[in-house]
Amino acid sequence: MARRATCRLDGTRGSRGRPTPKQRVGVRRSGSADLATTIDRVSEARPARLSVVIPAHDEAGSIGATVTGVMGALDGAGVDYEVLVVDDASTDDTSAIVRALAAENARVRYHLSHNPRGFGFAVRAGLDVFHGDAVAIVMADGSDDPADLVRYHAVLEEGYDCAFGSRFVRGSSVHDYPKLKLTLNRLVNWGVRILFRSGYNDTTNAFKAYRRDVIETVQPLLSNHFNLTVEIPLKAIVRGHSYKVVPISWRNRKAGESKLSLQEMGSRYAFIVLYVLLERHLSRGDYRRTPHDVAAERPTKGIRERLSGQ
């Protein structure tokens, strides 16, 4: 399902449905036929390997099932991947569980966060060291459905820069969402949707996937906490990346405690939303990708194959 499938260079909503090659890279027009040909060729490059970054703080009750669920879904779909668990200063058996899984399967990596403690810091640590051509951020508590990772990978294979899931569109499902948090969630996402006119209604959800060049484009990241879940997608949209929205499933955690306090829905979220909004309206496009940037960021399929063979 595609809703507002692409974002135009002026930041407004894009067309519905599957994009043309130019739309896939966020480009509506080009200055020359040669440039258009280059962009079409670049869009043929597909993400060969997906990294799954899982930040974890005291998630011994769920991290094992989360990792094995991710591996089962991606193995079943034939997706090349790695699972990178970033330990955010856990004091329980999270480290031991992940290390044991890594010893059994080379696709699993354990990384003790090299940043200070905090959800945003842990995700940023994972984004510093992931190996794949694209990366998905998955919660350690088992709330995200691993099957949706396969759908995300398919979206990136179509040529989109980002795969955004929504828990609040037709075809999605939500189970046991606490009523107060759900109400605040819908209010915050409604406000973000109005401010950015993106048509996307689940910006605060951490579970998304991005090509590697998106992660490079949105640097530097400022958020240290859960507001990072808003900073990355909003910067991706404002800086000219294409995206597709798909329905996803979400289920409240069965073990452990949520690390998100309701205070996170206040000043930190407001700061990052206003920061990116100011960039959109006042930066005069200084941070937006140009067609030349797109061509330089992604090697064509033939070049990628030659490089990987060296």
VMD Tcl script that draws the C-alpha trace (Angstrom):
set ca {
  {0.00 0.00 0.00}
  {1.45 3.34 -0.98}
  {0.35 6.62 0.52}
  {2.12 9.79 -0.61}
  {4.72 7.50 -2.10}
  {7.35 10.09 -2.86}
  {8.42 13.45 -1.57}
  {9.05 16.14 -4.15}
  {12.00 18.47 -4.09}
  {9.79 21.24 -2.70}
  {8.81 19.05 0.27}
  {5.15 18.65 -0.71}
  {3.33 15.36 -1.06}
  {4.23 13.14 -3.98}
  {2.20 10.86 -6.19}
  {0.42 7.71 -5.14}
  {1.33 4.24 -6.32}
  {4.62 2.91 -7.65}
  {7.04 5.67 -8.63}
  {8.76 6.17 -11.93}
  {12.57 5.75 -11.83}
  {13.04 9.50 -11.42}
  {10.52 9.66 -8.59}
  {12.23 6.80 -6.81}
  {15.25 8.96 -6.11}
  {13.15 11.97 -5.17}
  {13.70 13.77 -8.47}
  {10.84 15.23 -10.46}
  {12.81 16.67 -13.31}
  {16.39 17.09 -14.48}
  {18.33 19.62 -16.45}
  {19.48 17.33 -19.23}
  {18.75 14.02 -20.90}
  {22.18 12.73 -19.84}
  {21.43 13.48 -16.20}
  {18.02 11.81 -16.45}
  {19.68 8.71 -17.92}
  {22.25 8.68 -15.11}
  {19.55 8.89 -12.45}
  {17.52 6.12 -14.08}
  {20.60 3.91 -14.07}
  {21.44 4.75 -10.48}
  {17.94 3.81 -9.39}
  {18.62 0.26 -10.62}
  {21.02 -0.30 -7.69}
  {19.31 -2.49 -5.11}
  {20.17 -2.91 -1.43}
  {22.00 -6.24 -1.34}
  {22.21 -6.59 2.44}
  {19.90 -5.44 5.21}
  {21.23 -4.59 8.65}
  {18.74 -4.82 11.52}
  {19.75 -2.56 14.40}
  {18.15 -3.49 17.73}
  {18.90 -1.15 20.66}
  {18.49 -3.02 23.94}
  {18.54 -1.94 27.58}
  {17.64 -4.63 30.10}
  {15.63 -6.68 27.61}
  {16.61 -10.17 28.76}
  {12.97 -11.21 28.82}
  {12.41 -10.53 25.12}
  {15.69 -10.05 23.23}
  {16.18 -13.74 22.45}
  {12.74 -14.13 20.90}
  {13.12 -10.83 19.03}
  {16.42 -11.83 17.42}
  {15.30 -15.34 16.50}
  {12.04 -13.97 15.11}
  {13.92 -11.51 12.89}
  {16.28 -14.22 11.66}
  {13.43 -16.60 10.93}
  {11.51 -14.05 8.86}
  {14.51 -12.90 6.83}
  {15.90 -16.42 6.33}
  {12.49 -17.55 5.13}
  {12.37 -14.74 2.57}
  {15.94 -15.31 1.35}
  {17.09 -11.83 2.41}
  {20.80 -11.30 3.05}
  {21.09 -9.65 6.45}
  {22.86 -9.07 9.73}
  {21.27 -8.54 13.15}
  {23.16 -5.95 15.18}
  {22.12 -5.75 18.83}
  {23.38 -2.62 20.54}
  {23.62 -3.09 24.28}
  {22.63 0.16 25.99}
  {24.36 -0.43 29.35}
  {22.17 -3.38 30.32}
  {22.45 -4.70 33.87}
  {20.59 -7.98 33.31}
  {21.38 -11.00 31.09}
  {20.81 -9.17 27.79}
  {24.52 -9.29 26.95}
  {24.89 -12.99 27.72}
  {21.83 -13.94 25.67}
  {22.93 -11.99 22.61}
  {26.53 -13.19 22.84}
  {25.30 -16.77 22.93}
  {23.16 -16.18 19.83}
  {26.14 -14.56 18.08}
  {28.32 -17.56 18.90}
  {25.79 -19.82 17.19}
  {25.08 -17.65 14.14}
  {27.58 -15.40 12.38}
  {24.75 -13.14 11.20}
  {24.22 -11.92 14.76}
  {26.51 -9.22 16.13}
  {26.74 -7.88 19.66}
  {27.90 -4.31 20.13}
  {28.26 -2.58 23.46}
  {27.23 1.00 22.78}
  {30.19 3.35 22.55}
  {27.92 6.28 23.40}
  {26.42 7.42 26.71}
  {23.28 5.66 27.88}
  {20.02 6.51 26.10}
  {17.80 5.09 23.36}
  {18.87 7.65 20.76}
  {22.52 7.19 21.66}
  {22.17 3.41 21.27}
  {20.55 3.69 17.85}
  {23.22 6.17 16.75}
  {25.90 3.72 17.89}
  {24.32 1.06 15.68}
  {24.15 3.46 12.75}
  {27.89 4.08 13.19}
  {28.86 0.43 12.79}
  {26.26 -1.39 10.67}
  {27.60 -3.19 7.59}
  {24.60 -3.41 5.27}
  {23.47 -1.46 2.22}
  {20.31 -0.56 4.14}
  {19.32 -0.53 7.79}
  {16.12 -1.15 9.73}
  {15.58 -0.12 13.34}
  {13.66 -2.70 15.37}
  {12.54 -2.50 18.98}
  {13.98 -5.16 21.31}
  {10.70 -5.69 23.17}
  {9.09 -7.80 20.45}
  {6.45 -5.20 19.60}
  {7.39 -5.10 15.91}
  {6.37 -7.93 13.59}
  {9.47 -9.47 11.93}
  {7.38 -10.27 8.85}
  {7.12 -6.54 8.20}
  {10.90 -6.42 7.73}
  {10.43 -8.49 4.58}
  {7.93 -5.91 3.31}
  {10.36 -3.11 4.12}
  {13.11 -4.84 2.17}
  {10.76 -5.23 -0.80}
  {10.00 -1.48 -0.68}
  {13.70 -0.67 -0.82}
  {14.10 -3.16 -3.66}
  {11.46 -1.20 -5.57}
  {13.84 1.76 -5.49}
  {12.50 3.83 -2.60}
  {14.99 5.42 -0.22}
  {12.91 4.75 2.90}
  {10.29 2.26 4.06}
  {7.92 3.80 6.59}
  {5.47 1.62 8.46}
  {2.20 2.87 9.86}
  {0.14 1.28 12.61}
  {-2.82 3.46 11.74}
  {-3.72 2.81 8.10}
  {-5.96 0.23 6.47}
  {-4.39 -3.20 6.72}
  {-2.45 -2.47 9.93}
  {-3.11 -3.91 13.37}
  {-2.46 -2.68 16.91}
  {-2.82 -4.76 20.06}
  {-2.87 -3.62 23.70}
  {-1.72 -0.03 23.14}
  {-2.16 1.83 26.49}
  {-4.98 4.32 26.00}
  {-3.17 7.39 27.37}
  {-0.06 6.77 25.26}
  {-2.22 6.07 22.23}
  {-4.06 9.37 22.63}
  {-0.83 11.32 23.00}
  {0.67 9.45 20.06}
  {-2.18 10.38 17.75}
  {-2.08 14.04 18.83}
  {1.68 14.32 18.26}
  {1.55 12.57 14.91}
  {-1.40 14.69 13.81}
  {0.60 17.83 14.61}
  {3.69 16.60 12.75}
  {1.59 15.63 9.75}
  {0.03 19.10 9.58}
  {3.35 20.93 9.99}
  {5.20 18.96 7.32}
  {2.27 18.10 5.02}
  {3.85 14.72 4.46}
  {0.70 12.60 4.54}
  {2.47 10.20 6.93}
  {0.63 9.55 10.19}
  {3.09 7.48 12.29}
  {6.31 9.49 12.36}
  {7.06 8.70 16.02}
  {7.28 4.97 15.35}
  {10.91 3.84 15.51}
  {10.37 0.84 13.22}
  {11.51 2.06 9.79}
  {14.10 1.17 7.16}
  {16.54 3.35 5.24}
  {19.14 2.99 2.55}
  {22.69 3.67 3.72}
  {22.90 6.96 1.81}
  {19.85 8.22 3.72}
  {21.64 7.70 7.01}
  {24.61 9.61 5.61}
  {22.38 12.42 4.34}
  {20.59 13.03 7.67}
  {23.82 13.54 9.62}
  {24.58 15.04 12.04}
  {21.97 13.50 14.30}
  {21.19 15.51 17.40}
  {18.69 13.41 19.36}
  {19.91 11.42 22.34}
  {16.60 9.85 23.31}
  {13.36 8.66 21.70}
  {13.04 11.88 19.72}
  {15.54 10.28 17.32}
  {12.57 8.33 15.96}
  {11.22 11.66 14.68}
  {14.49 13.28 13.63}
  {15.59 10.65 11.11}
  {12.39 10.37 9.02}
  {11.66 14.11 9.05}
  {15.20 14.93 7.93}
  {14.95 12.24 5.24}
  {11.77 13.83 3.90}
  {13.00 17.42 4.13}
  {16.32 16.55 2.52}
  {14.72 15.03 -0.54}
  {14.47 11.27 -0.06}
  {11.62 9.18 -1.41}
  {9.55 6.89 0.77}
  {6.68 4.47 0.75}
  {4.22 3.87 3.60}
  {3.07 0.32 4.31}
  {0.69 -1.04 6.97}
  {2.40 -2.88 9.83}
  {1.47 -4.80 12.95}
  {2.30 -3.76 16.50}
  {1.80 -5.58 19.78}
  {2.55 -4.27 23.26}
  {5.50 -5.86 25.02}
  {4.94 -9.01 27.06}
  {8.10 -8.77 29.17}
  {10.15 -6.01 30.75}
  {9.28 -2.35 31.10}
  {8.89 0.41 28.54}
  {11.82 2.82 28.46}
  {9.73 5.68 27.05}
  {8.37 8.10 29.63}
  {5.51 10.40 28.77}
  {7.82 13.36 29.37}
  {9.58 12.31 26.17}
  {6.46 13.41 24.31}
  {7.11 16.98 25.40}
  {10.06 19.29 25.02}
  {12.50 16.91 23.32}
  {10.03 16.02 20.58}
  {9.03 19.66 20.18}
  {12.66 20.71 19.88}
  {13.53 18.29 17.10}
  {10.30 18.94 15.18}
  {10.87 22.71 15.27}
  {14.55 22.24 14.37}
  {13.75 20.29 11.20}
  {10.85 22.60 10.39}
  {13.18 25.61 10.54}
  {15.60 23.80 8.23}
  {12.82 23.21 5.75}
  {11.69 26.83 5.64}
  {14.90 28.79 6.32}
  {17.84 26.81 4.95}
  {17.05 27.65 1.30}
  {17.67 24.03 0.37}
  {21.30 24.02 1.53}
  {20.99 20.45 2.85}
  {18.75 19.04 0.16}
  {20.19 16.51 -2.24}
  {20.57 17.52 -5.85}
  {20.31 15.11 -8.80}
  {24.10 15.15 -8.98}
  {24.27 14.07 -5.34}
  {21.96 11.15 -6.09}
  {24.10 10.01 -9.00}
  {27.24 10.20 -6.88}
  {25.76 8.41 -3.86}
  {24.81 5.14 -5.53}
  {26.96 3.17 -7.95}
  {25.14 1.53 -10.80}
  {24.48 -2.18 -10.60}
  {27.45 -3.07 -12.79}
  {29.84 -0.90 -10.81}
  {28.55 -2.36 -7.53}
  {29.17 -5.89 -8.81}
  {32.70 -5.00 -9.93}
  {33.48 -3.41 -6.59}
  {32.16 -6.37 -4.62}
  {34.29 -8.70 -6.70}
  {37.52 -6.93 -5.83}
}
mol new
graphics top color blue
foreach p $ca { graphics top sphere $p radius 0.5 }
foreach p [lrange $ca 0 end-1] q [lrange $ca 1 end] { graphics top cylinder $p $q radius 0.2 }
display resetview
